Amino acid sequence: MDTPDSRLTQCAHAVSPATPLWQIAPTRDADGRPLCDFMMLIPRLRYRPPADIDETFRLIHAVLGRYEEVVFANMNLALNILWVSMRYRPGLTLELAGAIRYHVPEAVLVAHQRE
């Protein structure tokens, strides 16, 4: 069985930059249950020095890797958008977004429906 860390690494390396998100983001888990997702904006990330971008990726990867519910993550550097797909757990969207913001304070949750 893959660890959350290895799943995120596989996702990060398996996708070419031009692949549309709707083609790669999963909509259901292995058991057929629908996944939840959210999007975060990280303003001006693509304009930072490569070392800063790498550190931001490392921080996000470390946060997401701690959650077994996370099944997919994609960072679109051209749009400065982080997309995360996960198995449903009440409150998890805000928990994950808060953990990411703790480590990457400029990250902003784009939209959230009350659970």
C-alpha positions in Angstrom: 0.0 0.0 0.0 1.3 3.5 -0.8 1.9 5.9 1.9 0.3 9.4 1.6 3.7 10.8 1.0 4.4 8.4 -1.9 1.0 9.1 -3.5 1.6 12.8 -3.5 5.1 12.3 -5.0 3.6 10.0 -7.7 1.0 12.6 -8.5 3.5 15.4 -8.7 5.8 13.5 -11.1 3.2 11.8 -13.2 1.6 14.9 -14.6 2.9 17.1 -17.4 2.4 20.8 -17.1 -0.1 21.1 -19.9 -2.5 18.4 -18.7 -5.9 19.9 -17.8 -6.9 19.3 -14.2 -10.3 17.8 -15.1 -8.4 15.0 -16.8 -6.2 14.1 -13.9 -8.0 15.0 -10.7 -9.9 12.0 -9.3 -13.6 12.3 -8.5 -14.0 9.0 -6.6 -11.9 7.0 -4.2 -10.9 3.3 -4.7 -14.2 2.3 -3.1 -16.3 4.4 -5.5 -17.1 7.1 -2.9 -17.1 10.7 -4.2 -14.1 12.8 -3.2 -14.1 16.4 -1.8 -11.8 19.0 -3.1 -10.7 22.6 -2.5 -8.5 25.2 -4.1 -6.0 27.7 -2.6 -4.4 30.7 -4.3 -0.8 31.4 -3.5 -0.4 35.0 -4.9 2.7 35.7 -7.0 4.3 32.3 -6.2 5.5 31.9 -9.8 7.5 35.2 -9.6 9.6 34.1 -6.6 13.1 32.7 -6.9 13.3 29.0 -7.6 14.6 28.2 -4.1 11.5 29.9 -2.6 9.1 28.0 -4.9 10.8 24.7 -4.0 10.5 25.5 -0.2 6.9 26.3 -0.6 6.3 23.0 -2.4 8.2 21.2 0.3 6.1 22.8 3.0 2.8 22.0 1.3 3.9 18.4 0.5 4.8 17.9 4.2 1.4 19.2 5.4 -0.6 17.1 2.9 1.5 14.0 3.5 0.4 13.9 7.1 -3.3 13.3 6.1 -4.3 9.9 4.9 -7.5 11.4 3.5 -5.5 13.3 0.8 -5.5 11.4 -2.4 -4.4 14.0 -4.9 -2.7 17.4 -5.0 -1.7 19.6 -7.9 0.1 22.9 -8.0 -0.5 25.0 -11.1 2.4 27.4 -11.0 1.2 29.3 -14.0 -2.0 30.2 -12.1 -0.6 30.0 -8.6 -3.4 27.6 -7.7 -3.1 24.5 -5.4 -5.9 21.9 -5.9 -6.4 19.1 -3.3 -8.7 16.2 -3.6 -9.5 14.1 -0.4 -11.8 11.6 1.2 -14.6 13.3 3.1 -14.2 14.0 6.8 -16.2 16.8 8.5 -14.1 19.9 9.0 -11.1 18.5 7.0 -11.1 21.3 4.4 -10.7 24.0 7.0 -8.2 21.9 8.9 -6.0 21.3 5.8 -6.3 24.9 4.6 -5.4 26.1 8.1 -2.4 23.8 8.3 -1.2 25.0 4.8 -1.7 28.7 5.8 0.3 28.1 9.0 3.3 27.1 6.9 2.5 29.3 3.8 0.8 32.3 5.3 0.1 33.9 1.9 -2.0 31.0 0.8 -5.7 31.8 0.6 -8.7 29.4 0.5 -10.6 30.3 -2.7 -14.0 29.1 -1.7 -15.6 26.9 1.0 -19.1 25.7 1.6 -20.2 25.2 5.1 -20.0 21.5 6.1 
